[in-house]
Amino acid sequence: MNKEEWLKRGYVTEPIPQSVDLKAEIKKLCKEKNAVILGHFYQSDEIQEIADFIGDSLALAQWAAKTDADIIVMCGVYFMGETAKILCPDKKVLIPDLNTGCSLADSCPAEEFTKFVNAHPGHTVVSYVNTSAAVKAVTDVVVTSTNAKQIVESLPKDEKIIFGPDRNLGNYINSIAGRNMLLWNGACHVHEKFSIEKIIELKKQYPEAQILVHPECKGALAKMADKVGSTAGLLKFAMASDKKDFIVATESGILYEMRKQCPEKNFIPAPPEDSTCACNECNFMRLNTLEKLYNTLKYEWPEVQVEKAVAEKAILPIQRMLDISKKLGL
């Protein structure tokens, strides 16, 4: 299959013989090409198992900024690949499937967000990392769910702030930081659809369970939580807790690391509203597979590219986030 046909699909479809030991070959290719595999907590278990580093969006950005690898393979979604490329313009950044979008990033088209910003002059623009490079280019400081509260609180109390794109995270920060940020009306399709009723039923089954909730979830669910936090924050909380049972309201990929770090504890995925499935998965995150990862390393494609003019603007708010996070010890 030629590259033009690959482009139509967004990933390499070269057949792989069943006799190939994918994990061994992936490790071999990484060594030969001085490549590093960065994986998000929401990836499948097999991707997390083989990744050189697993983390949330902040950790992945921090790791990309300091790696000495020649090739970065981002096993996450496309905006994460863009962030890595912006931070490492001289490195080759690959992603196993170009179709790995993000419903939250898609809810904030750059052209519309730019009009929104221009319609509200005098505001500091704080954008969640789950945005395109073009949105970051019209942003003053980027945040993740790990550092959003602290970065917002580092700004003057009377600062006028636009926060986008996640309305749930923005509302949560407003409520705990005493701010009145102007919010863009975006949301994550995974975190929006957790069922409060089903979680209440789970709580009846596990009355001692602590409820762990990502701040991209709706406010009513956050109010039920024993802990609201980023994936890394929820993991840290569970590791420190003396409780045995946890109901986890975020993408179910995080359960792999939770169970790995706390094998004696019981992690129960919170179910979505509109499905009989017992867990809530991001269909974009799960597009990455071992087969695509192998082909990506073998052919060094698909490659993430960011327009130079956009990257030069987008690096400023990303670097500001990293600098503030380092200063705050995050």
C-alpha positions as CSV (number, residue, x, y, z in Angstrom):
1,M,0.0,0.0,0.0
2,N,1.5,3.4,-1.0
3,K,1.6,6.5,1.2
4,E,-1.4,8.1,-0.6
5,E,-3.6,5.1,0.4
6,W,-2.1,5.2,3.9
7,L,-3.1,8.9,4.1
8,K,-6.7,8.1,3.4
9,R,-6.7,5.7,6.4
10,G,-4.5,7.7,8.7
11,Y,-2.3,4.7,9.7
12,V,-0.1,2.1,8.1
13,T,-2.0,-1.0,7.2
14,E,1.0,-3.3,6.2
15,P,0.0,-6.9,7.1
16,I,2.1,-8.3,10.0
17,P,2.8,-12.1,10.1
18,Q,1.3,-13.8,13.1
19,S,4.7,-15.2,13.9
20,V,6.0,-11.7,14.8
21,D,6.4,-11.1,18.5
22,L,5.1,-7.5,18.4
23,K,6.3,-6.4,21.9
24,A,9.8,-7.7,21.3
25,E,10.0,-6.2,17.8
26,I,8.7,-2.8,19.1
27,K,11.4,-2.8,21.8
28,K,14.0,-3.7,19.2
29,L,12.9,-0.9,16.8
30,C,12.9,1.6,19.7
31,K,16.5,0.7,20.5
32,E,17.7,0.8,16.9
33,K,16.0,4.1,16.2
34,N,16.5,5.8,19.6
35,A,12.8,6.1,19.9
36,V,10.7,6.6,23.1
37,I,7.1,5.5,23.5
38,L,4.9,7.9,25.6
39,G,1.6,6.5,26.6
40,H,-1.4,8.1,28.2
41,F,-3.2,6.5,31.2
42,Y,-6.3,6.0,28.9
43,Q,-4.5,3.7,26.5
44,S,-5.3,0.0,26.3
45,D,-3.5,-2.3,28.8
46,E,-1.1,-3.7,26.1
47,I,0.0,-0.2,25.1
48,Q,0.6,0.9,28.6
49,E,2.5,-2.3,29.3
50,I,5.0,-1.6,26.5
51,A,5.3,2.2,26.8
52,D,8.6,3.7,28.2
53,F,6.6,6.2,30.1
54,I,2.9,6.4,31.2
55,G,1.3,9.5,32.5
56,D,-1.3,12.2,32.2
57,S,-1.2,15.2,29.8
58,L,1.1,17.2,32.1
59,A,3.5,14.4,32.7
60,L,3.7,13.5,29.0
61,A,4.4,17.1,28.0
62,Q,7.1,17.3,30.7
63,W,8.6,14.1,29.5
64,A,8.6,15.1,25.9
65,A,10.3,18.4,26.8
66,K,13.3,16.6,28.4
67,T,13.8,13.4,26.4
68,D,17.0,12.9,24.4
69,A,15.3,10.4,22.0
70,D,15.4,11.1,18.3
71,I,11.8,9.8,17.8
72,I,8.8,10.3,20.1
73,V,5.9,7.9,19.5
74,M,2.9,9.5,21.2
75,C,0.3,6.8,22.2
76,G,-2.5,9.1,23.1
77,V,-4.6,11.4,21.0
78,Y,-3.5,13.9,18.3
79,F,-3.4,17.1,20.4
80,M,-0.8,15.3,22.6
81,G,1.3,14.6,19.5
82,E,1.0,18.3,18.6
83,T,2.1,19.4,22.0
84,A,5.2,17.1,21.8
85,K,6.1,18.4,18.4
86,I,5.8,22.0,19.5
87,L,8.1,21.3,22.4
88,C,10.5,19.3,20.3
89,P,10.5,20.8,16.8
90,D,13.7,19.1,15.8
91,K,12.5,15.6,16.8
92,K,10.3,13.3,14.8
93,V,7.0,12.8,16.5
94,L,4.9,9.8,15.4
95,I,1.4,8.7,16.3
96,P,0.0,5.3,15.5
97,D,-3.3,6.6,14.1
98,L,-3.9,10.1,12.8
99,N,-7.7,9.5,13.5
100,T,-7.1,9.8,17.2
101,G,-9.0,12.9,17.8
102,C,-10.6,14.3,20.9
103,S,-14.2,15.3,21.4
104,L,-13.3,18.0,23.8
105,A,-10.7,19.6,21.4
106,D,-13.3,19.2,18.6
107,S,-15.8,21.2,20.6
108,C,-13.5,24.2,20.4
109,P,-12.8,25.1,16.7
110,A,-9.9,27.5,16.5
111,E,-11.7,30.0,14.3
112,E,-14.7,30.2,16.5
113,F,-12.6,30.4,19.7
114,T,-10.5,33.2,18.2
115,K,-13.7,35.2,17.5
116,F,-14.8,34.5,21.1
117,V,-11.5,35.8,22.5
118,N,-11.6,38.9,20.2
119,A,-15.1,39.6,21.4
120,H,-14.0,39.8,25.0
121,P,-10.8,42.0,25.0
122,G,-8.9,42.5,28.2
123,H,-9.2,38.8,29.3
124,T,-6.4,36.4,30.0
125,V,-7.0,33.3,28.0
126,V,-6.5,30.0,29.8
127,S,-6.9,27.0,27.6
128,Y,-7.0,23.4,28.7
129,V,-4.3,21.2,27.1
130,N,-7.1,19.3,25.3
131,T,-7.1,21.7,22.4
132,S,-5.6,22.0,19.0
133,A,-2.3,23.8,18.4
134,A,-4.2,26.6,16.7
135,V,-6.3,27.2,19.8
136,K,-3.1,27.2,22.0
137,A,-1.7,29.8,19.6
138,V,-4.4,32.4,20.8
139,T,-3.9,31.4,24.5
140,D,-1.9,33.0,27.3
141,V,-1.3,30.0,29.4
142,V,-2.2,26.3,28.9
143,V,-3.3,24.1,31.8
144,T,-4.0,20.5,32.5
145,S,-6.4,19.0,35.1
146,T,-3.4,18.5,37.3
147,N,-2.4,22.1,37.5
148,A,-5.5,24.1,36.4
149,K,-6.5,25.2,39.9
150,Q,-3.0,26.2,40.9
151,I,-2.3,28.1,37.7
152,V,-5.6,30.0,37.8
153,E,-4.9,30.9,41.5
154,S,-1.5,32.2,40.5
155,L,-3.2,34.9,38.5
156,P,-4.4,38.1,40.3
157,K,-7.8,37.8,42.0
158,D,-9.2,40.6,39.8
159,E,-7.9,39.2,36.5
160,K,-10.5,38.7,33.9
161,I,-10.2,35.2,32.5
162,I,-11.5,33.2,29.6
163,F,-11.3,29.5,30.2
164,G,-11.8,26.9,27.5
165,P,-12.9,24.6,26.3
166,D,-14.2,22.4,29.1
167,R,-17.2,23.9,30.9
168,N,-17.2,21.3,33.6
169,L,-13.6,21.8,34.5
170,G,-14.1,25.5,34.3
171,N,-17.1,25.5,36.6
172,Y,-15.3,23.2,39.1
173,I,-12.3,25.7,39.2
174,N,-14.7,28.6,39.6
175,S,-16.3,26.9,42.6
176,I,-13.1,26.0,44.4
177,A,-11.0,29.0,43.5
178,G,-13.6,31.7,44.0
179,R,-13.3,32.9,40.4
180,N,-15.8,34.0,37.8
181,M,-14.1,32.9,34.6
182,L,-15.9,33.3,31.3
183,L,-16.3,29.7,30.0
184,W,-16.3,28.2,26.6
185,N,-19.1,25.7,26.2
186,G,-17.2,22.5,25.4
187,A,-17.1,19.1,27.0
188,C,-15.6,15.6,26.8
189,H,-18.0,12.9,25.5
190,V,-16.6,10.3,27.9
191,H,-16.8,12.3,31.1
192,E,-20.1,13.8,30.2
193,K,-22.0,10.5,30.1
194,F,-21.3,8.9,33.5
195,S,-24.6,7.8,35.2
196,I,-25.1,9.2,38.7
197,E,-27.9,6.7,39.2
198,K,-25.7,3.7,38.4
199,I,-23.0,5.1,40.6
200,I,-25.4,5.4,43.4
201,E,-26.3,1.7,42.9
202,L,-22.7,0.8,42.9
203,K,-22.3,2.7,46.2
204,K,-25.0,0.6,47.7
205,Q,-23.1,-2.6,46.7
206,Y,-19.9,-1.2,48.0
207,P,-20.9,1.1,50.9
208,E,-17.3,1.7,52.0
209,A,-16.1,2.5,48.5
210,Q,-14.6,5.9,47.8
211,I,-15.8,7.7,44.7
212,L,-13.0,9.1,42.5
213,V,-14.1,11.7,39.9
214,H,-12.3,13.5,37.1
215,P,-13.0,17.3,37.0
216,E,-14.2,17.0,33.4
217,C,-17.3,15.3,34.8
218,K,-20.5,17.2,35.5
219,G,-20.8,19.2,38.7
220,A,-23.4,17.0,40.3
221,L,-21.0,14.0,40.1
222,A,-18.1,16.0,41.5
223,K,-20.2,16.9,44.5
224,M,-20.6,13.1,45.2
225,A,-16.9,12.5,45.1
226,D,-14.4,11.7,47.8
227,K,-11.7,12.9,45.5
228,V,-11.9,15.1,42.4
229,G,-8.7,15.1,40.5
230,S,-6.7,14.4,37.3
231,T,-5.9,10.9,36.4
232,A,-2.5,11.2,38.2
233,G,-4.2,12.8,41.2
234,L,-6.8,10.0,41.5
235,L,-4.1,7.4,41.2
236,K,-2.0,9.1,44.0
237,F,-5.1,9.4,46.2
238,A,-6.0,5.7,45.8
239,M,-2.4,4.6,46.6
240,A,-2.5,6.7,49.8
241,S,-6.0,5.7,50.9
242,D,-6.6,3.0,53.5
243,K,-9.8,2.0,51.8
244,K,-10.1,-1.2,49.8
245,D,-12.9,-0.3,47.2
246,F,-13.0,2.6,44.8
247,I,-15.6,3.6,42.2
248,V,-13.7,5.4,39.4
249,A,-15.4,8.0,37.2
250,T,-12.9,8.6,34.4
251,E,-11.8,6.7,31.3
252,S,-11.3,3.1,32.3
253,G,-7.8,2.9,31.0
254,I,-6.6,4.3,34.3
255,L,-7.6,1.1,36.0
256,Y,-4.6,-0.7,34.5
257,E,-2.1,1.5,36.5
258,M,-4.3,1.6,39.6
259,R,-4.5,-2.2,39.7
260,K,-0.7,-2.4,39.0
261,Q,0.2,0.0,41.8
262,C,-2.5,-1.3,44.3
263,P,-3.1,-5.0,43.5
264,E,-4.7,-5.6,46.9
265,K,-7.4,-3.0,46.2
266,N,-10.7,-3.2,44.2
267,F,-11.2,-0.6,41.4
268,I,-14.7,-0.5,39.9
269,P,-15.3,1.4,36.7
270,A,-18.2,3.9,36.9
271,P,-20.7,3.0,34.1
272,P,-22.0,5.4,31.4
273,E,-25.7,6.3,31.1
274,D,-26.5,5.0,27.6
275,S,-24.9,1.6,27.6
276,T,-25.0,-1.8,29.2
277,C,-21.2,-1.8,29.3
278,A,-19.7,-1.7,32.7
279,C,-17.0,0.7,31.8
280,N,-16.6,4.0,29.9
281,E,-13.9,4.0,27.2
282,C,-12.7,6.7,24.8
283,N,-13.1,5.4,21.3
284,F,-10.3,7.8,20.1
285,M,-7.8,6.6,22.6
286,R,-8.5,2.9,21.7
287,L,-7.7,3.4,18.0
288,N,-4.0,2.9,18.9
289,T,-3.0,-0.8,18.8
290,L,0.2,-2.8,19.1
291,E,0.0,-3.5,15.3
292,K,-0.3,0.2,14.4
293,L,2.5,1.0,16.9
294,Y,4.8,-1.6,15.3
295,N,4.1,-0.3,11.8
296,T,4.5,3.3,12.9
297,L,8.0,2.6,14.2
298,K,8.9,0.5,11.2
299,Y,7.9,3.0,8.6
300,E,8.2,6.2,10.7
301,W,4.8,7.3,9.7
302,P,2.2,8.9,10.4
303,E,4.2,11.9,11.5
304,V,2.8,14.8,13.4
305,Q,3.4,18.2,11.9
306,V,2.6,21.6,13.2
307,E,2.7,24.7,11.0
308,K,5.7,26.8,12.0
309,A,3.8,30.1,12.6
310,V,1.3,28.3,14.8
311,A,4.0,26.4,16.7
312,E,5.9,29.6,17.4
313,K,2.8,31.1,19.1
314,A,1.6,27.9,20.8
315,I,5.0,27.2,22.4
316,L,4.6,30.3,24.6
317,P,1.6,29.3,26.7
318,I,2.8,25.7,26.9
319,Q,6.2,26.7,28.2
320,R,4.5,29.1,30.6
321,M,2.5,26.2,32.0
322,L,5.6,24.1,32.4
323,D,7.5,27.0,34.1
324,I,4.6,27.6,36.5
325,S,4.2,23.9,37.2
326,K,7.9,23.6,38.0
327,K,7.8,26.6,40.3
328,L,4.8,25.2,42.1
329,G,6.4,21.7,42.4
330,L,3.8,20.0,40.2
